[in-house]
Amino acid sequence: MRILIAGASGYLGRHVSEEAKKAGFTVRVLLRKESQAASFSSLADEIIVGQATKPADLKGIAENCDIVFSSLGITRQKDGLTYEQVDYQANANLLAEAERSKCTLFCYVSVFKGRNLRWVKLVEAKERFVDLLSQSTIPSAVIRPTGFFSDMADFFNMAQAGRVYLFGKGTGRFNPISGKDLAVEIIRSCKAQIDRGERASELKIGGPDTLSMNQIALLALKASGKQEKIVHLPDVLRRITLAVLPRITPLSVYGPLQFFLAAMGISDLAAPEYGSDHLSDFYRQLAEGTNEEP
């Protein structure tokens, strides 16, 4: 079976490349820069360098592929592109190629509870693409992870500074998942969907440990060897910040913060539990300097 992985150089994309290779897939990856190719020499059978925002770069990219997987999206805006250009249009360009090549399945990574967060700029672009994908001529799979371990590093960084700041009472439930565990389930679910011949699927997925934000903060503080200092900020500050940021900062600044602050306002971000990697171990590895996450 052959898979095309777009967004391969990102946190999740690299894990998916690794797991696809382990599962016996022929792996084709799309990378943005030639300089990234060397690190994929053992993870990919074919390497294509191009920009998904440019349709000409994608011509024929999905030929002979059974699965097209995309985790394309902006997490930290560094190159001047917008959510509309990447999270929506780049994926739309990729989907057009998958349809032209009559691929068996298009698998896309959005966000958990994305339908409830469409007012957030980042999520709106992703969910617009989910809408487009649902109308496609080829079968689709939408993956909705709660959040990645890599996102949780922000809490560890706060802990190292001596205290962790949370909005509200810190009782919201959350179960982030490691990139490896998520990649394993993505490959497994894609193969299973093809075997079953299903037209569309949606996987809501989190890690094996459902924790409150207070518990996550305590794990980060413990791993850092710091005293248990959690500062609970009034939630009204979060809401005020959400209202003010778009008026005083450009999208490149408020976009990532808007998503983070919006997610922090949801009391239950716990999805079905998968995997075997634990957040406590991730924090311990960060403290020891032994974490090998891409």
Backbone bond lengths (Angstrom), bond angles and torsions (degrees), N, CA, C in turn:
res aa  C-N    CA-C-N  psi(-1)  N-CA   C-N-CA  omega(-1)  CA-C   N-CA-C  phi
1 M - - - 1.461 - - 1.529 108.95 -
2 R 1.312 117.19 140.34 1.464 121.89 -176.51 1.528 109.90 -113.53
3 I 1.337 115.94 135.67 1.461 121.17 -179.25 1.522 110.31 -127.79
4 L 1.328 115.76 138.03 1.454 122.43 171.66 1.520 107.39 -102.24
5 I 1.320 116.64 128.11 1.461 121.57 -179.03 1.522 109.17 -115.29
6 A 1.331 115.74 112.57 1.461 122.05 176.91 1.524 108.12 -101.05
7 G 1.319 115.90 134.16 1.460 119.82 -172.50 1.514 110.38 89.31
8 A 1.324 116.59 22.96 1.468 121.88 -173.77 1.521 113.00 -63.86
9 S 1.316 118.07 -27.34 1.465 119.88 -177.60 1.521 112.66 -81.17
10 G 1.334 117.17 -7.33 1.456 120.68 179.22 1.514 112.41 -81.42
11 Y 1.321 115.82 176.11 1.469 122.58 -177.22 1.522 111.58 -54.62
12 L 1.327 117.18 -55.11 1.463 120.14 -177.47 1.519 111.80 -75.81
13 G 1.322 117.22 -41.02 1.458 120.55 -176.57 1.514 113.55 -56.79
14 R 1.319 116.49 -38.50 1.467 119.37 179.19 1.525 110.58 -66.96
15 H 1.331 116.70 -40.83 1.462 119.78 177.45 1.530 111.11 -62.98
16 V 1.326 116.77 -40.34 1.465 120.11 178.90 1.523 110.00 -64.35
17 S 1.325 117.21 -38.96 1.467 120.55 176.69 1.524 110.51 -59.80
18 E 1.326 116.47 -44.71 1.466 121.24 -179.52 1.524 111.37 -62.70
19 E 1.337 116.27 -46.32 1.463 119.85 -176.74 1.527 111.80 -71.46
20 A 1.329 117.50 -34.75 1.463 120.48 177.25 1.524 110.20 -63.93
21 K 1.323 115.49 -40.83 1.465 120.24 178.82 1.525 110.51 -64.00
22 K 1.342 116.74 -43.31 1.464 121.14 178.53 1.526 111.23 -62.02
23 A 1.335 116.07 -33.56 1.459 120.98 -177.76 1.524 112.76 -80.27
24 G 1.331 117.04 -0.31 1.456 120.52 176.77 1.510 115.41 91.26
25 F 1.324 117.81 10.93 1.458 121.25 178.68 1.530 110.46 -73.40
26 T 1.323 115.64 152.13 1.454 120.91 163.71 1.518 105.65 -85.17
27 V 1.324 116.96 120.68 1.465 121.71 -169.25 1.527 111.44 -107.54
28 R 1.317 115.17 124.07 1.464 122.54 173.23 1.526 107.28 -114.62
29 V 1.321 117.95 127.87 1.462 120.31 -178.11 1.522 110.89 -118.08
30 L 1.322 114.37 147.62 1.460 121.65 173.61 1.523 107.75 -106.50
31 L 1.319 116.40 120.38 1.459 122.60 179.09 1.518 109.72 -117.46
32 R 1.325 115.95 150.49 1.462 120.26 -178.80 1.522 112.73 -81.83
33 K 1.352 116.28 -28.47 1.460 119.76 -173.89 1.526 111.49 -130.47
34 E 1.309 115.82 142.78 1.461 121.45 177.17 1.529 110.94 -60.18
35 S 1.327 116.30 -32.63 1.465 120.79 -177.74 1.527 112.78 -65.82
36 Q 1.333 117.64 -17.20 1.461 121.22 -179.92 1.527 112.34 -84.32
37 A 1.314 116.95 -13.40 1.465 120.92 -171.54 1.528 113.40 -64.43
38 A 1.319 117.55 -39.16 1.468 120.61 -175.31 1.522 112.27 -58.15
39 S 1.328 117.37 -36.23 1.462 120.56 -177.19 1.525 112.34 -74.85
40 F 1.325 117.39 -6.17 1.467 121.06 179.30 1.529 112.40 -108.81
41 S 1.316 116.91 11.26 1.464 120.08 -176.33 1.524 112.68 -59.67
42 S 1.333 117.51 -31.86 1.467 120.71 -179.89 1.524 112.69 -100.06
43 L 1.335 116.83 -3.62 1.466 120.79 -175.47 1.518 113.13 -107.24
44 A 1.317 117.18 -14.56 1.461 120.20 -174.91 1.523 111.28 -135.26
45 D 1.322 114.94 143.42 1.461 120.81 174.92 1.520 110.77 -86.95
46 E 1.335 115.59 -28.63 1.464 121.46 179.18 1.523 108.36 -136.37
47 I 1.315 116.36 135.30 1.460 121.59 178.65 1.522 109.06 -122.29
48 I 1.322 115.48 125.68 1.458 121.25 177.71 1.522 107.90 -119.58
49 V 1.315 116.55 129.76 1.457 121.52 178.73 1.521 108.73 -104.73
50 G 1.314 116.17 125.08 1.455 120.07 -179.01 1.514 111.12 -178.05
51 Q 1.323 114.99 171.90 1.458 121.65 179.88 1.522 109.22 -106.93
52 A 1.328 116.30 121.71 1.463 119.76 -179.34 1.520 112.01 -67.11
53 T 1.323 116.75 -16.77 1.462 120.36 176.99 1.526 111.67 -76.52
54 K 1.339 116.76 -9.55 1.465 121.62 -179.50 1.528 109.18 -113.53
55 P 1.331 118.21 104.55 1.469 121.43 -177.28 1.524 113.57 -51.86
56 A 1.318 117.56 -35.14 1.469 120.25 -178.39 1.525 111.49 -63.41
57 D 1.332 117.20 -31.38 1.468 120.82 179.51 1.523 112.12 -70.40
58 L 1.324 116.28 -19.65 1.468 120.74 -174.88 1.526 113.52 -99.21
59 K 1.304 117.22 -1.73 1.460 119.86 -174.89 1.529 111.65 -55.60
60 G 1.323 116.18 119.43 1.455 122.29 177.93 1.515 115.15 76.96
61 I 1.317 117.61 7.78 1.462 120.24 -172.86 1.524 113.58 -67.03
62 A 1.331 117.00 -25.59 1.471 120.13 -177.14 1.525 113.33 -98.98
63 E 1.318 117.56 5.95 1.466 120.41 -178.59 1.526 111.21 -59.05
64 N 1.324 115.22 133.41 1.473 123.53 178.72 1.528 113.88 67.35
65 C 1.331 117.31 13.43 1.466 120.21 178.00 1.531 110.27 -94.31
66 D 1.315 116.04 136.35 1.461 120.53 174.55 1.525 110.62 -80.93
67 I 1.328 115.85 -42.64 1.462 121.55 -177.13 1.523 109.93 -123.23
68 V 1.328 115.61 135.74 1.461 121.06 167.51 1.519 106.44 -110.96
69 F 1.323 116.37 121.36 1.462 121.68 178.46 1.519 108.52 -111.99
70 S 1.330 116.69 134.27 1.460 119.85 178.32 1.524 112.06 -133.62
71 S 1.321 113.94 126.42 1.464 120.87 168.70 1.530 108.52 -118.72
72 L 1.340 115.37 25.53 1.458 120.71 178.97 1.523 110.22 -61.06
73 G 1.308 115.96 133.27 1.457 120.04 178.16 1.515 109.97 171.84
74 I 1.311 115.24 160.08 1.457 121.01 179.28 1.520 108.90 -93.63
75 T 1.321 116.85 126.87 1.462 120.76 173.16 1.524 109.85 -106.32
76 R 1.297 116.88 -49.35 1.467 122.24 174.65 1.521 107.09 -124.40
77 Q 1.330 117.01 116.87 1.457 120.21 -174.67 1.529 110.87 -74.65
78 K 1.346 114.88 114.02 1.462 120.05 -176.57 1.531 113.04 -125.97
79 D 1.322 117.52 -18.97 1.462 118.82 -171.95 1.521 113.74 -115.02
80 G 1.324 117.53 13.37 1.452 120.47 175.34 1.510 115.58 83.03
81 L 1.329 118.40 -2.49 1.459 121.12 178.47 1.523 110.33 -81.81
82 T 1.328 116.37 159.54 1.460 121.43 -177.55 1.524 111.01 -107.43
83 Y 1.324 116.06 167.59 1.464 120.52 176.07 1.525 110.37 -60.67
84 E 1.318 115.93 -36.96 1.464 120.37 179.30 1.527 110.58 -62.20
85 Q 1.315 116.99 -40.34 1.459 121.27 -177.41 1.528 112.79 -73.24
86 V 1.328 116.99 -34.94 1.466 120.36 -174.63 1.523 112.01 -102.37
87 D 1.336 116.86 -61.98 1.466 120.02 -174.43 1.527 112.12 -63.37
88 Y 1.326 116.90 -30.85 1.469 118.40 176.49 1.527 112.19 -101.23
89 Q 1.338 117.39 -65.14 1.461 119.33 -168.00 1.519 113.58 -67.58
90 A 1.323 118.52 -40.86 1.471 119.95 179.38 1.522 110.62 -61.00
91 N 1.330 116.43 -40.07 1.464 119.75 177.51 1.523 111.51 -70.05
92 A 1.332 116.35 -34.55 1.463 119.67 176.43 1.530 110.26 -64.45
93 N 1.327 116.89 -39.49 1.467 120.76 176.55 1.524 110.77 -61.44
94 L 1.316 115.40 -41.93 1.464 120.97 -179.98 1.526 110.91 -66.35
95 L 1.322 116.29 -41.18 1.464 120.80 178.94 1.527 110.98 -62.68
96 A 1.323 116.75 -39.46 1.467 120.35 179.01 1.526 110.80 -59.96
97 E 1.330 116.47 -39.71 1.464 120.12 177.58 1.526 111.41 -68.94
98 A 1.329 116.76 -38.32 1.470 120.43 178.16 1.523 110.79 -63.86
99 E 1.321 116.46 -39.43 1.466 120.69 178.29 1.522 110.36 -68.16
100 R 1.312 116.26 -41.28 1.466 120.63 -179.60 1.530 110.71 -62.85
101 S 1.328 115.68 -34.98 1.469 120.39 -179.17 1.522 112.85 -90.55
102 K 1.337 116.01 0.49 1.476 121.71 178.29 1.535 111.95 54.51
103 C 1.326 114.96 50.10 1.467 120.33 177.75 1.528 110.32 -67.07
104 T 1.310 116.05 159.79 1.464 121.24 -176.44 1.518 112.31 -79.68
105 L 1.349 117.59 -31.08 1.467 120.71 -175.30 1.523 110.61 -156.65
106 F 1.337 115.16 139.23 1.465 121.46 172.41 1.517 107.05 -114.81
107 C 1.327 116.69 118.73 1.470 122.48 -178.33 1.528 109.37 -109.92
108 Y 1.327 116.22 126.33 1.464 121.49 -174.82 1.524 110.98 -128.86
109 V 1.320 116.19 140.45 1.464 121.77 179.42 1.526 110.14 -101.60
110 S 1.330 115.90 115.33 1.460 121.32 174.04 1.525 107.82 -108.11
111 V 1.320 118.50 -139.93 1.463 121.12 -179.14 1.527 110.03 -131.77
112 F 1.320 115.86 154.14 1.458 121.99 177.30 1.530 109.15 -66.10
113 K 1.318 115.83 135.41 1.465 123.38 -178.44 1.530 111.85 59.05
114 G 1.327 115.27 32.66 1.454 120.13 -179.46 1.515 114.02 -60.12
115 R 1.313 116.65 -33.27 1.463 119.55 -179.29 1.526 111.45 -65.06
116 N 1.327 117.09 -27.55 1.457 121.12 179.25 1.525 112.50 -83.85
117 L 1.321 116.14 -9.10 1.465 120.55 -174.75 1.524 112.38 -117.98
118 R 1.312 117.22 24.41 1.464 119.68 -175.53 1.518 112.85 -66.58
119 W 1.313 117.79 -16.37 1.470 120.50 177.02 1.532 111.63 -74.50
120 V 1.326 116.81 -13.06 1.467 121.77 176.65 1.528 108.51 -83.53
121 K 1.318 117.66 129.80 1.465 121.88 -173.06 1.525 112.89 -54.43
122 L 1.326 116.99 -47.57 1.462 120.67 -178.96 1.525 110.71 -60.51
123 V 1.323 115.97 -46.16 1.464 120.71 -176.36 1.520 111.25 -70.32
124 E 1.316 117.11 -37.08 1.465 120.37 -179.01 1.521 111.06 -58.48
125 A 1.331 116.67 -41.89 1.465 120.35 179.02 1.524 110.80 -65.87
126 K 1.324 116.64 -41.67 1.464 120.30 178.83 1.523 111.21 -64.26
127 E 1.318 116.93 -44.34 1.462 119.99 -177.03 1.525 112.27 -72.18
128 R 1.313 117.41 -28.01 1.466 119.80 172.71 1.518 109.69 -62.73
129 F 1.339 115.92 -39.35 1.460 117.95 177.45 1.523 110.76 -69.08
130 V 1.321 118.16 -37.98 1.470 120.49 175.86 1.526 109.94 -57.57
131 D 1.331 116.95 -40.83 1.469 120.94 176.81 1.524 110.67 -60.43
132 L 1.335 115.81 -45.53 1.466 120.28 179.51 1.521 110.67 -63.18
133 L 1.315 116.51 -42.48 1.463 121.78 -178.95 1.525 111.27 -62.32
134 S 1.326 116.42 -35.99 1.470 120.22 -178.98 1.523 112.15 -66.25
135 Q 1.337 116.42 -19.16 1.466 121.13 -179.88 1.530 112.26 -99.06
136 S 1.323 116.53 4.43 1.459 121.20 -174.90 1.529 112.02 -69.77
137 T 1.307 114.51 160.55 1.468 120.64 177.62 1.525 111.76 -81.96
138 I 1.346 117.60 -9.39 1.465 119.80 179.31 1.529 109.78 -114.03
139 P 1.325 117.91 153.86 1.467 121.69 179.58 1.534 111.68 -59.40
140 S 1.327 115.08 153.14 1.459 119.89 -175.03 1.522 112.06 -135.41
141 A 1.331 114.52 153.96 1.465 122.27 173.80 1.521 107.47 -134.26
142 V 1.322 116.28 128.01 1.468 121.35 178.07 1.525 108.12 -111.91
143 I 1.312 116.18 124.29 1.462 122.62 -179.91 1.525 108.13 -102.00
144 R 1.346 115.82 129.92 1.469 119.94 -177.65 1.532 110.43 -125.02
145 P 1.331 117.23 83.95 1.466 120.34 178.15 1.524 111.46 -79.11
146 T 1.319 115.52 150.82 1.463 120.45 178.40 1.521 111.45 -69.62
147 G 1.302 116.53 -40.79 1.460 122.27 -178.00 1.515 108.82 168.34
148 F 1.317 116.40 159.46 1.460 120.96 -176.50 1.530 111.45 -99.05
149 F 1.325 115.57 155.39 1.461 119.93 173.30 1.528 110.31 -55.58
150 S 1.319 116.79 -37.35 1.466 120.05 -178.11 1.527 111.43 -59.64
151 D 1.340 116.78 -32.21 1.464 120.40 177.07 1.527 111.08 -66.73
152 M 1.323 115.93 -29.73 1.461 121.69 -176.39 1.525 112.94 -75.27
153 A 1.321 116.60 -7.97 1.465 120.16 178.34 1.527 111.24 -63.60
154 D 1.337 117.02 -25.92 1.465 119.90 178.22 1.527 111.09 -60.44
155 F 1.329 116.76 -38.45 1.464 120.16 179.08 1.531 110.35 -69.59
156 F 1.308 116.42 -36.24 1.466 120.21 176.83 1.525 110.34 -64.58
157 N 1.331 116.56 -40.79 1.459 120.15 179.29 1.525 111.21 -63.69
158 M 1.336 116.76 -39.52 1.461 119.75 175.45 1.525 110.36 -63.27
159 A 1.326 115.93 -42.86 1.467 120.43 -178.85 1.523 110.99 -60.55
160 Q 1.314 116.64 -39.90 1.463 119.69 179.51 1.525 111.75 -63.13
161 A 1.332 115.73 -28.30 1.469 120.11 178.05 1.527 111.67 -80.13
162 G 1.339 117.04 -6.69 1.458 119.77 173.11 1.503 116.81 116.67
163 R 1.338 117.82 -18.64 1.459 119.49 178.42 1.522 110.20 -157.66
164 V 1.327 114.68 154.32 1.463 121.00 179.99 1.522 108.55 -114.16
165 Y 1.324 116.35 132.20 1.459 122.10 -179.28 1.526 109.80 -101.18
166 L 1.325 115.88 130.36 1.458 122.02 177.51 1.519 109.37 -128.97
167 F 1.321 115.79 152.18 1.461 120.14 174.71 1.527 109.52 -92.11
168 G 1.321 116.32 140.12 1.461 120.16 178.78 1.518 111.97 72.68
169 K 1.319 115.52 -150.07 1.463 121.08 -175.09 1.533 113.43 -87.80
170 G 1.323 116.58 -8.51 1.466 119.36 178.38 1.513 113.73 76.22
171 T 1.332 116.24 22.89 1.467 119.96 -176.51 1.527 113.27 -97.15
172 G 1.322 117.24 -4.24 1.462 119.91 179.56 1.521 112.29 -59.23
173 R 1.332 117.37 140.45 1.464 122.83 -176.33 1.528 110.82 -94.84
174 F 1.339 114.97 142.88 1.463 119.87 -172.22 1.522 108.82 -158.12
175 N 1.316 118.22 138.02 1.472 120.23 174.85 1.531 111.19 -135.05
176 P 1.346 115.85 82.33 1.470 120.04 177.99 1.526 110.76 -62.80
177 I 1.322 115.65 158.71 1.464 121.23 -175.91 1.527 109.86 -127.74
178 S 1.315 116.28 148.28 1.466 119.96 177.80 1.525 109.84 -74.25
179 G 1.322 115.84 154.53 1.457 120.02 177.99 1.513 112.08 -60.35
180 K 1.321 116.67 -37.60 1.463 120.73 -179.67 1.519 111.35 -65.01
181 D 1.339 116.94 -49.69 1.467 119.98 -179.52 1.526 111.33 -60.97
182 L 1.334 116.37 -40.61 1.458 119.89 179.63 1.521 110.72 -65.80
183 A 1.320 117.27 -42.62 1.464 121.11 179.99 1.523 111.44 -62.06
184 V 1.330 116.79 -40.66 1.471 120.73 178.02 1.523 110.36 -58.45
185 E 1.332 116.75 -45.08 1.462 120.41 -178.23 1.523 112.07 -71.68
186 I 1.325 117.03 -32.43 1.465 119.92 177.25 1.525 110.25 -63.13
187 I 1.314 117.07 -48.46 1.465 120.57 179.70 1.524 110.39 -63.31
188 R 1.319 116.54 -44.01 1.471 120.71 -179.79 1.523 110.95 -61.65
189 S 1.338 117.03 -46.63 1.464 120.51 -175.88 1.525 112.02 -69.74
190 C 1.336 117.42 -34.69 1.466 120.20 177.60 1.529 110.81 -64.91
191 K 1.324 116.06 -45.77 1.468 119.90 178.41 1.524 110.78 -61.78
192 A 1.336 116.53 -42.53 1.463 120.69 -178.66 1.521 111.26 -65.64
193 Q 1.334 116.95 -38.87 1.460 119.74 -179.97 1.525 110.92 -65.54
194 I 1.315 116.67 -41.81 1.464 120.08 177.84 1.526 110.45 -63.41
195 D 1.332 116.39 -42.30 1.468 120.31 179.79 1.529 111.45 -62.37
196 R 1.342 115.95 -36.93 1.468 120.12 -179.17 1.515 112.27 -81.66
197 G 1.320 117.36 -16.39 1.452 120.92 -179.08 1.512 113.70 73.08
198 E 1.336 117.20 27.75 1.461 121.09 -178.13 1.526 111.25 -75.24
199 R 1.320 115.16 144.22 1.460 121.58 -178.88 1.530 111.96 -77.60
200 A 1.326 116.70 -37.86 1.465 120.58 -177.08 1.521 110.01 -151.31
201 S 1.324 115.81 148.16 1.462 120.34 177.55 1.519 109.52 -147.69
202 E 1.321 115.03 160.58 1.461 121.41 176.61 1.522 107.96 -140.62
203 L 1.324 116.66 127.44 1.457 121.70 -179.19 1.520 109.59 -114.16
204 K 1.334 115.80 110.06 1.464 121.66 173.31 1.520 106.61 -92.04
205 I 1.321 116.89 124.56 1.459 118.55 -167.42 1.527 112.92 -147.50
206 G 1.334 114.38 137.87 1.456 121.52 174.46 1.513 109.26 -137.38
207 G 1.316 116.25 -179.37 1.451 121.23 -179.57 1.514 113.08 -81.17
208 P 1.339 118.03 -178.99 1.465 122.41 -173.44 1.525 114.71 -76.66
209 D 1.348 117.64 -12.93 1.466 120.75 -176.46 1.525 110.72 -116.89
210 T 1.331 116.56 112.44 1.459 120.78 174.96 1.524 108.05 -91.44
211 L 1.323 116.17 118.87 1.460 122.52 -171.91 1.522 110.83 -128.51
212 S 1.331 116.15 155.57 1.457 119.92 169.84 1.527 107.84 -81.00
213 M 1.319 116.73 162.31 1.463 119.40 177.77 1.528 110.55 -62.62
214 N 1.335 116.85 -33.28 1.469 119.96 175.56 1.524 110.90 -61.18
215 Q 1.323 116.36 -42.81 1.465 120.27 -179.89 1.526 111.38 -65.70
216 I 1.327 116.52 -38.71 1.467 120.32 177.57 1.527 109.96 -63.18
217 A 1.330 116.34 -43.24 1.463 120.57 178.41 1.526 111.10 -61.09
218 L 1.329 116.67 -42.11 1.466 120.85 179.88 1.530 111.54 -65.19
219 L 1.335 116.81 -38.20 1.466 120.03 177.04 1.527 110.69 -61.99
220 A 1.330 116.00 -42.39 1.462 120.48 -179.63 1.528 111.01 -65.85
221 L 1.328 116.40 -42.18 1.464 120.83 179.44 1.526 111.39 -65.72
222 K 1.325 115.92 -41.71 1.463 120.09 179.60 1.524 110.93 -62.90
223 A 1.325 116.44 -45.08 1.468 120.21 -179.98 1.524 111.34 -63.62
224 S 1.336 116.11 -31.28 1.462 120.89 -179.23 1.521 112.42 -81.61
225 G 1.335 116.12 -9.05 1.457 119.51 -178.27 1.511 112.91 73.04
226 K 1.342 116.48 25.74 1.459 121.40 -177.69 1.530 110.64 -103.18
227 Q 1.336 115.42 160.10 1.456 120.23 173.86 1.522 109.29 -66.51
228 E 1.327 115.20 156.39 1.462 120.23 -177.26 1.528 110.09 -77.15
229 K 1.321 115.62 91.65 1.460 121.40 179.72 1.524 109.38 -121.50
230 I 1.320 115.43 103.08 1.461 121.75 177.54 1.520 108.04 -115.64
231 V 1.313 116.55 126.14 1.459 121.73 178.88 1.525 108.21 -104.08
232 H 1.332 116.20 119.48 1.465 121.11 179.41 1.529 109.23 -96.11
233 L 1.314 115.39 111.23 1.459 121.25 179.27 1.523 109.97 -87.47
234 P 1.332 118.19 145.25 1.470 120.34 177.34 1.529 110.31 -58.26
235 D 1.317 116.94 134.51 1.466 119.87 -177.16 1.522 112.12 -63.63
236 V 1.324 116.58 -21.44 1.461 119.15 178.75 1.530 110.50 -61.77
237 L 1.332 117.57 -28.76 1.467 120.32 177.25 1.524 110.96 -65.31
238 R 1.324 116.14 -38.15 1.466 120.54 176.99 1.521 110.03 -62.85
239 R 1.323 116.30 -44.56 1.465 120.32 -177.91 1.523 111.63 -67.61
240 I 1.321 116.33 -39.51 1.467 119.99 177.87 1.529 110.34 -64.42
241 T 1.321 115.65 -43.30 1.469 120.10 179.16 1.521 111.08 -60.65
242 L 1.329 116.79 -42.10 1.465 121.09 177.93 1.523 111.20 -60.32
243 A 1.318 116.80 -37.21 1.463 120.86 -178.09 1.527 112.01 -75.80
244 V 1.329 116.41 -34.26 1.461 120.61 -173.15 1.528 113.23 -86.94
245 L 1.326 117.29 -38.55 1.469 121.00 -173.64 1.531 114.26 -50.54
246 P 1.361 119.20 -48.29 1.472 118.75 -177.92 1.525 113.47 -63.54
247 R 1.329 116.87 -18.43 1.463 120.29 -177.65 1.521 112.78 -88.12
248 I 1.320 116.81 -21.53 1.466 119.05 -173.36 1.528 113.88 -120.18
249 T 1.336 117.31 -6.74 1.467 119.97 179.95 1.526 110.09 -132.80
250 P 1.338 117.48 154.33 1.471 120.60 176.73 1.526 110.64 -72.70
251 L 1.317 116.19 164.65 1.462 121.87 -179.00 1.524 111.93 -56.73
252 S 1.320 117.16 -34.76 1.461 120.24 -179.05 1.521 111.91 -62.58
253 V 1.329 116.89 -24.02 1.463 121.72 178.79 1.517 111.24 -93.44
254 Y 1.344 116.41 -51.45 1.463 117.68 -173.41 1.523 113.94 -81.47
255 G 1.342 117.93 -18.22 1.463 119.87 -177.38 1.521 114.22 -55.79
256 P 1.354 118.52 -58.83 1.470 119.80 179.73 1.524 112.52 -62.37
257 L 1.344 117.26 -38.31 1.464 120.68 179.80 1.520 111.18 -67.10
258 Q 1.328 116.68 -37.71 1.462 120.70 179.11 1.520 110.93 -60.30
259 F 1.318 116.41 -42.85 1.464 120.35 179.30 1.528 110.95 -65.31
260 F 1.327 116.75 -46.32 1.467 121.28 -179.29 1.528 110.87 -61.51
261 L 1.325 116.95 -47.89 1.462 120.58 -177.51 1.525 111.59 -67.55
262 A 1.333 116.74 -36.20 1.465 120.01 177.37 1.518 110.78 -64.83
263 A 1.324 116.71 -43.70 1.465 120.94 179.59 1.524 111.23 -63.65
264 M 1.336 116.59 -36.83 1.463 120.46 -179.79 1.525 112.01 -67.02
265 G 1.322 116.60 -16.01 1.460 120.13 179.37 1.517 113.79 -89.03
266 I 1.332 117.49 -2.81 1.466 121.34 178.92 1.526 108.30 -92.94
267 S 1.312 116.66 124.09 1.470 120.58 -173.58 1.522 113.46 -72.76
268 D 1.324 117.17 -25.37 1.464 119.46 -177.90 1.525 110.06 -133.13
269 L 1.319 115.68 102.06 1.468 121.86 177.49 1.522 110.25 -112.07
270 A 1.319 116.04 31.36 1.463 120.65 -179.23 1.522 110.00 -94.42
271 A 1.322 115.91 126.64 1.463 123.03 177.57 1.526 108.50 -110.43
272 P 1.330 118.26 171.21 1.470 120.03 174.77 1.526 111.03 -50.49
273 E 1.331 115.77 139.72 1.464 121.76 -173.29 1.532 112.28 -86.03
274 Y 1.325 115.06 131.83 1.466 122.38 177.46 1.525 108.60 -135.75
275 G 1.324 115.29 162.15 1.453 120.88 169.61 1.513 115.06 87.53
276 S 1.325 114.58 -179.18 1.465 121.53 -176.98 1.527 113.09 -134.91
277 D 1.322 117.66 -0.79 1.465 120.59 178.31 1.530 109.68 -85.84
278 H 1.332 115.69 136.66 1.461 120.78 -174.47 1.529 111.40 -111.33
279 L 1.332 115.38 141.69 1.461 120.97 -179.15 1.526 111.23 -60.84
280 S 1.326 117.25 -35.51 1.468 120.32 179.07 1.531 110.79 -60.13
281 D 1.326 116.80 -39.13 1.467 120.24 178.50 1.525 111.11 -68.95
282 F 1.334 115.96 -37.49 1.467 120.49 177.57 1.527 110.17 -60.22
283 Y 1.330 116.84 -45.94 1.462 120.40 178.71 1.535 111.44 -65.28
284 R 1.316 116.83 -39.89 1.466 120.00 178.12 1.530 110.43 -61.18
285 Q 1.334 116.14 -42.13 1.459 120.16 179.35 1.532 111.55 -65.44
286 L 1.338 116.31 -37.43 1.465 118.99 176.18 1.528 110.36 -62.57
287 A 1.330 116.07 -42.02 1.465 120.38 -179.35 1.524 111.52 -65.68
288 E 1.333 116.09 -36.39 1.468 121.06 -178.14 1.525 112.63 -84.50
289 G 1.336 115.89 -12.51 1.458 119.59 -176.67 1.508 113.11 75.09
290 T 1.348 116.01 22.71 1.472 120.30 -177.50 1.517 112.88 -107.04
291 N 1.339 117.59 3.80 1.458 119.52 -179.22 1.516 110.32 -70.17
292 E 1.323 116.19 132.21 1.462 121.19 -176.69 1.524 112.09 -115.29
293 E 1.343 116.89 21.44 1.459 119.68 178.06 1.519 109.25 -60.70
294 P 1.357 116.86 139.98 1.469 119.25 179.55 1.515 111.44 -69.65
